[in-house]
Amino acid sequence: MTYVIGEACVDIKDISCQSVCPVDCIHEMDRMLVIDPEECIDCGACEPECPVEAILPEDAAPEDWAPYVKINYAFPDKDAINKLVDEVKPPTDDAEADAAASGANE
């Protein structure tokens, strides 16, 4: 078993989990962090540190996390990971999001 990082980390990338990992198996990609399943020792130190609850043991991950399990297992292929993340959760246009939040499009 390994731990995996899910959707809640996308575009957040809080690195609290990295600082407690004793084997440095958590890596930063363009839009999220991933756990290298080959390096993870299943200690669970990262799970309670995640402020957005994006880390679970793989065997406890719900079915809708399947794409994110695949993303974590794609490590170390950064290009593949970034492509998979964009497919699962397309990036938003920051300008449109900022305008909508401020009411500029009204």
N, C-alpha and C positions, 0 to 999 in steps of 0.2 A: 504494500500500500504506500502511496505517497499523498502528499497534500496538493491541492490545486487551487488556483486563484480564478475567481469567476467574474461575471459581468460588472459587479459593483465597483471593481477596481478600474474599469475602463474610464479614461480621462480624469482619474483621481490621482492615482499613483502615489499614495501616501507611503513613505518608506519606513514606517515604524516597524514593520515586520522584518525588514532587512537587518536592522540593528540587533535583533535578538536571535537571529539564525546562527547556530553554532558552526554550520558548515558552508555558509555563504552560497546557498543554492537558489536564492531569490534574485532574479535579474530584471533590470529595467529595459523594457522595449519602448517603442514610440508612444503607445497609448495606454499601456498597462504593465504591471509586473507579472512575471511568470515564475513558476517553481520548476527547476530542473529535476525531473523524476529520477534521474540517475544519481544525483547528488543528495536528494532529500533522505534524511535518516528517520523520518516519521516521528520526530520528537514532539511536534505539536506546539513548540514555543511561539510560532508565528501567529497561530489562530487567534488567541485572545488579544494580541496586539493590534489587529486590523480594526481601525475605527469604523469601517463600512461593512464589516462581516463578510468580506469577499473570499475568505480562506476556509476550506473544509477538507476533511480527509476524502480522498477520491471515492472510497466506498460509501460515503455518506452524502455525496453530492446528488442533488435531485436530477431527474432526467433532463430537465431543461438546461442543465449545465454541460451536457454532452459536448457542445461546440467548444466550450472553454477547457474541458479536459483535453480535447484534441489540440487546442492552442498551446497548453502547457507542455504536452508531449512533443510539440514541434521544436522545442528548444534543442539546439542552439541556432536554428535557422531563422534569423531575425526577419528576413524578407518574407518568409512563409507566415510567420507569426503576425506580422503587421498586416499582410493581405487577409488572413483569416479573421482578424479582429475587425477590419473594415467591412468584411462581408457580413459578419454576424451583427455588428453594431456600426452602421455607417456613420462617418464623422458628420458633425453638424457644422454649419457655416457660422462661425463665431459672430460675424457682423449681423446676420439675420437674428441670431439668438439675442444679441445685445439690444438690437432695435426693438425686438418684440418685448423684451423685459422692461425697456424704458418707455414703451408705448409710442415710439417714433413712427410706427406704421399706421397709426390711427388717422 
